[in-house]
């Protein structure tokens, strides 16, 4: 996002259980590494690396920030806001909408690909849903109806400007 670009709407969601799971996985990996280096157990680096990778992935997908600017919908993951997915209003097919989604519908918590499309499920309940390239993308955030309404206004405006 350009520094001068104005954020029209922003929402955030996080899952404390996922964040705690990431911390526990990292602590287990650190404990195994320390025990191995101290000579208490034989060091097996593969499980430590897998635990650290799992901790990183869980931490990244345990929180999400959604921004709507005048030029894009941005979905930023994790505590540092990286990676970021962006869609311009022209990339969005049809109106944005709100759907309630639950883990059992999409295969669990976090970043999921299912018959419903891609879902970033941080908490159950209302998700902001867009359609792009023939697939749905949904993200659970607070005040999803407001985000959908604003996004629909921007996409209508972009469509009108494209026809003039």
N, C-alpha and C positions, 0 to 999 in steps of 0.2 A: 504494500500500500504506500503510495506517495505521501510524504509528510504533509503536504499542503491539502491533500484530499480530505474532505469533511466526512466523518462517520455520521450517517443518518440514523442508524439503529445498531445497537450492540447488545448481545445477550451471552450469557455464560452458563455452563453447567459443569458440575464435577461430581464424581462418585468417590466418596471417602473410603468405601470398602475396597475399591480397585486401587486407590492410592495406598492404603494400608497393605494390600497384597504385594504391591511393588516394593514397598519398604521391607517387608518380611522376606521376600525372595532375595533382595540385595543383601540383607543381613545374613541370611543362610550362606550365600556365596562368600561373603566376607569371612564368616566364621570358618568355613571349610578352608579357605585360603590361609587364614592365620594358623589354623590347626596343622595344616600341611607344612607350612613354612617353619613352624615350631617343632616339627618332627613327631607330633602326636599321632598323625595318620599319614598314610602315603598320599601324596598330592596327585589328584587326578584333575587335570585342568579342564577337560571337556565338560564335565557336569557344572563346574564353576562358570565357565563361559556361557553355557545354556541358561543357567539361573540368572546371570547378569543380563543376557539378552532378553529373557522373559520379563525381568524386572523393568528394563527400559521400555519394552513394547507396552506393558501394562500401564506404566506411568504416562506414556505419550497419549494413550487412548483413554485415560481416566478423567480427562477434562477437555472441554472444547469451548472455543469462543467463536461466535458467529457475528460478522459485521456486514452491514449493508451500507455501501457508499454510493455516490452518484454514478459510479462506473462498474460496480461489481458486487457480487455476493462472495464473501470470503469465509471459509471455515478453517480456523487455526486450531491445531491440536497441541495438547500438553502444556506443561507449565511455562515453556518458553515461546509458545505460539508457533511451533514448527513441527511438522510441515504445514503448509497452507494450500488449500484447494480454492480455486477462483472460477467463477462463472460470470461472464458479462451478461447484461440483460438479453442480448441477442442470442445467447447460448441456451436460454431457458425456453422450453416448449410448453405453451399453455400456462394456465394460472398456477401460481404457488398455492399450496393448500396445507391444512393441518390434519394430521392423523394421530390417533393414539396407537402407540406400538409398545409391545411387551417383549421381554427376552425370549419367551417361548415361541413367539412368532418369527423371530429373526435369527434364532440360534444362539442367544446369549447376550452378554454385555460387551461393549466395545465396538470395534469396527467390524461389521458383519455384511456378508454378501449372501442374499437369499432370494427366494422367488419374488420377494417384494422389492428387489433392487438392492442398493447399498444403504445400510442404516448405520449411523453412529449413535449407539444407544448408551448414553451415560446414565440416564435414569428413565424409568418407565413413565409413560404419559404422552403429552402432546409433543409432536415432532413437526418441524418445518420441513415440508416435502416439495421438491422441485422435480421436474422432468427435463432431462438433457440427453441428447443423442439416443432417444428412445428408451432410456432407463431412468428409474426413479432414484433419487438420492434424498435420504431423510436424516435429520439430525435432531436429537432431543435437546431443547433449550427452553428456558423460561420465556414466557410471553411470545410463543410461536405464532399466535394469531396476528399479533401486531406486525411481526416480521413478514408474514405472508402477505398481509394487506399492503405494506410498503413496497415489497418486491413486485407485487402485481401492478402497482402504480408506476413503478420504474420501467417494467417491461412494456406496459401499454404506451408510455411516453416514448420509449426507444422505438417501438413499432411505428408510431405516428411520425417520428422524425425520419425513419427509414423510408417512408412513403412520400415525404414531401420533397 
